[in-house]
């Protein structure tokens, strides 16, 4: 039934990334551009992959919540707010992701965004992201209490997914004593690869 309903999505979805990658590499190779230009693709990937990961997690929360009788738009917005705010905070708290993106933009595209930002900008943006995540969590708690009063079923599996996903992301992505004691030399890139696998 899913294949019939989403036939063109299943047929074309793999073709677009493959076609884009083949076209981009062909464009870079045909006129003999330096292989370093492939780093432009890395800059795109460094933005797309976290977005895809976030939306995939959000999709799982929506699947787990399919039997909730709460208004679907409200439930979806609450799940997205909680997922997005914690995801953004953890990515910024890693200390390496945004700095790496800014460095890549400078080295590959000559966009000196990092030199324009004040030295403490990433620190303050990270604190702001944490505050947004805490506010979203409190709002989500109010939403859960409202669902309970209304008699709406909220998936415990979904709630467990929120907790485990963001706990594992935090331990894997951010510099912390726990991961360093298990695997000295652990970096954000290793954590990102491990979670991706």
C-alpha positions in Angstrom: 0.0 0.0 0.0 2.9 2.4 0.8 4.6 1.6 -2.5 1.3 2.4 -4.4 0.6 5.5 -2.4 4.2 7.0 -2.6 5.3 5.3 -5.8 7.1 8.4 -7.3 8.7 9.3 -4.0 10.3 5.9 -3.7 11.3 6.0 -7.4 12.6 9.5 -7.6 14.0 10.1 -4.0 17.2 8.2 -4.6 17.6 9.6 -8.0 17.9 13.2 -6.9 20.9 13.0 -4.5 22.6 10.6 -6.9 22.0 12.8 -9.8 23.1 15.9 -7.9 26.3 14.2 -6.8 27.1 12.9 -10.2 26.4 16.3 -11.9 28.5 18.2 -9.3 31.4 15.8 -9.6 31.2 15.8 -13.4 31.1 19.6 -13.4 34.2 19.7 -11.2 36.1 17.0 -13.1 35.3 18.0 -16.8 37.1 21.3 -16.9 39.9 20.1 -14.7 39.0 22.0 -11.6 41.1 21.3 -8.5 39.8 18.4 -6.4 39.7 20.8 -3.4 36.5 22.1 -5.0 34.8 19.0 -3.8 34.9 20.6 -0.4 32.0 22.8 -1.6 30.0 19.6 -1.5 31.2 19.0 2.1 29.9 22.4 3.1 26.5 21.5 1.7 26.6 18.1 3.4 27.6 19.7 6.8 24.2 21.5 6.6 22.0 19.0 5.0 22.9 15.9 7.0 22.0 17.4 10.4 18.8 18.7 8.9 18.0 15.2 7.5 18.9 13.6 10.9 16.6 16.0 12.8 13.7 15.5 10.4 14.2 11.7 10.5 14.0 11.8 14.3 10.9 14.0 14.1 9.3 11.6 11.7 9.8 8.7 14.1 8.2 10.7 16.9 5.2 11.4 14.7 4.9 7.7 13.8 5.1 6.7 17.5 2.4 9.3 18.3 -0.1 8.1 15.6 -2.7 6.9 18.1 -2.7 10.2 20.1 -6.1 11.8 19.7 -4.8 15.3 20.4 -5.1 17.8 17.5 -2.6 16.6 15.0 -1.2 20.0 14.1 -0.7 20.9 17.8 1.0 17.5 18.5 3.2 17.9 15.4 4.3 21.4 16.4 5.1 20.4 19.9 7.1 17.4 18.8 9.0 19.6 16.2 9.7 22.3 18.8 11.1 19.9 21.3 13.2 18.0 18.7 14.5 21.1 16.9 15.5 23.1 20.0 17.4 20.2 21.6 19.0 19.2 18.3 20.2 22.8 17.7 21.5 23.1 21.2 23.4 19.9 21.1 24.9 20.7 17.7 26.1 24.1 19.0 27.3 22.6 22.3 29.5 20.2 20.5 31.9 23.2 20.0 33.1 21.7 16.7 30.2 21.7 14.4 29.5 25.4 13.9 33.2 26.2 14.1 33.9 23.6 11.4 31.2 25.0 9.2 32.5 28.5 9.6 36.0 27.3 8.8 34.9 25.4 5.8 33.0 28.4 4.5 36.2 30.5 4.8 38.6 27.9 3.3 36.4 26.8 0.4 34.2 29.7 -0.4 36.2 32.7 0.9 33.3 33.7 3.2 34.9 35.1 6.3 31.8 34.9 8.5 33.9 33.8 11.5 36.0 36.9 11.4 32.9 39.1 11.5 31.4 37.5 14.6 32.5 38.6 18.0 34.7 36.0 19.9 31.9 35.1 22.3 29.2 34.8 19.7 29.1 31.0 19.6 29.1 30.9 23.4 26.1 33.2 23.6 24.2 31.5 20.7 24.8 28.2 22.5 23.3 29.6 25.8 20.4 31.0 23.9 19.8 27.6 22.2 19.9 25.9 25.7 17.4 28.5 27.0 15.1 27.8 24.0 15.4 24.0 24.6 14.5 24.4 28.3 11.5 26.6 27.4 10.4 24.1 24.8 10.7 21.3 27.3 8.7 23.2 29.9 6.1 23.9 27.2 6.1 20.3 26.2 5.4 19.4 29.9 2.4 21.7 29.9 1.3 20.1 26.7 1.6 16.6 28.2 -0.4 17.6 31.3 -3.1 19.1 29.0 -3.2 15.8 27.0 -3.6 13.8 30.2 -6.4 16.0 31.4 -8.2 15.7 28.1 -7.7 11.9 28.1 -5.4 11.9 25.1 -3.0 9.0 24.9 0.7 10.1 24.5 3.1 7.4 23.4 5.6 6.4 26.1 7.8 5.1 23.3 7.9 8.6 21.8 8.9 10.1 25.1 11.5 7.4 25.6 12.8 8.2 22.1 13.1 11.9 23.0 15.1 11.1 26.1 17.4 8.4 24.7 18.1 10.2 21.4 19.1 13.5 22.9 21.0 11.9 25.8 23.0 9.7 23.4 23.5 12.7 21.0 24.7 14.9 24.0 27.2 12.2 25.2 28.4 11.5 21.6 28.7 15.1 20.3 29.7 17.3 23.2 33.0 17.3 25.0 32.3 15.5 28.3 34.2 13.4 30.9 32.0 10.3 30.3 32.9 9.8 26.7 36.5 10.8 27.2 36.8 8.2 29.9 35.4 5.5 27.6 37.3 6.6 24.5 40.1 9.1 25.0 40.5 11.3 21.9 36.8 11.1 21.0 35.7 14.0 18.8 32.5 15.4 17.4 33.3 13.9 14.0 33.6 10.4 15.5 30.4 10.9 17.5 28.5 12.1 14.4 29.8 9.1 12.4 28.9 6.6 15.1 25.4 8.0 15.5 25.0 8.1 11.8 25.9 4.4 11.5 
